[in-house]
Amino acid sequence: MRSILIHAENGSAGKSRVETGLSLARMTDGHVTLLVDTPTAHYTAVDAMGGAMVATDALQEAIASDDAFAREMDKRLAGQDVTCTVLRAETEPVAALTRAGRLADVVIIARSDPMAGDLPLASRCAVLAVNDDKLLTFPLRSVGIAWDGSAEAAAAMRAAVPLLAGCGEVVVITVEDVPTEWPATDAVEYLSRHGVRAELQVLPRIGSVEDTLSRELQLRGCEVLVMGAFGHSRIREFLFGGVTRSFLGNADGPALLLAH
């Protein structure tokens, strides 16, 4: 993960994302790109006759504020031991990040942001959804991989390999009674080829899938959960995709590395 894109916002939560990205870049000898976005459509209203009204003063104030923030971040990052670039955009966040992330290895966003469930489906790269108040430092101590053998789970695991370098504990977790397309033992073997020693844990299902996973992740103190992101058109969304939504909504859970 040498090309790291961060959705940058002013405030403590945005600062935590930047510090997480810088820590990852130091481990991977990577480059950090910050995207400061002002979604101008948020300042436009359409009336019943199809006309558009723009809150011009509010829009100009938002653009000026974000321009100043981008300059501030550019100046602040110039003194870092990581090469950084600051970009500006004025479109919807998912579209802006998807465009800016065409050559990114990972996009770092807030797990609390509503787009956290949409960006992994729109983007071709992995999405790291982090907690607003929890800075991730690399190498990580413990990572869980939710495995159901799907193409989405495999894509997330492959994307996570650079993030697993030097990790103290990696566990591939499957839940009984959840349909599995590909053996979990193959996932463990794949990781071993990349120098990642992983444990396989098969859990009896007690309650919901997300409750079963949560107990194991909490017991192990996992900082990141790697899992596939599922589109709404998939039947499996009902079986496993709801787990993704559940973890995105759990502010006390681990950060999520998602891929589609």
LINUR-V851583 format. One record per backbone hydrogen bond with DSSP energy under -1.0 kcal/mol. CO is the residue of the C=O (numbers start at 1). NH is the residue of the N-H. Records with the same first field share a line. If there is no record, write none. Layout:
BEGIN
CO->NH  NH
END
This chain:
BEGIN
2->31
3->105  106
4->33
5->108
6->8  35
11->15
12->16
13->17
14->18
15->19
16->20
17->21
18->22
19->23
20->24
21->25
22->26
23->27
24->28
25->29  30
31->4
32->85
33->6
34->87
35->8
36->89
38->40
39->42
40->43
41->44
43->55
45->53
47->50
51->47
53->45
54->56
55->59
56->60
57->61
58->62
59->63
60->64
61->65
62->66
63->67
64->68
65->69
66->70
67->71
68->72
69->73
70->74
71->75
72->76
73->77
77->80
83->32
85->34
87->36
89->38
92->96
93->97
94->98
95->99
96->100
97->101
99->102
101->104
105->126
106->5
107->128
108->7
109->130
110->113
113->116
115->119
118->122
119->123
126->107
127->258
128->109
129->256
130->111
140->168
141->169
142->223
143->171
144->226
145->173
148->181
150->154
151->155
152->156
153->157
154->158
155->159
156->160
160->164
164->167
169->143
170->199
171->145
172->201
173->147
174->203
175->178
184->188
185->189
186->190
187->191
188->192
189->193
191->194  196
192->195
199->172
201->174
203->176
208->212
209->213
210->214
211->215
212->216
213->217
214->218
215->219
216->220
217->221  222
223->255
224->144
225->257
226->146
231->234
234->237
235->238
236->240  241
237->242
240->243
241->245
242->246
243->247
244->248
245->249
250->253
255->225
256->129
257->227
258->127
259->229
END
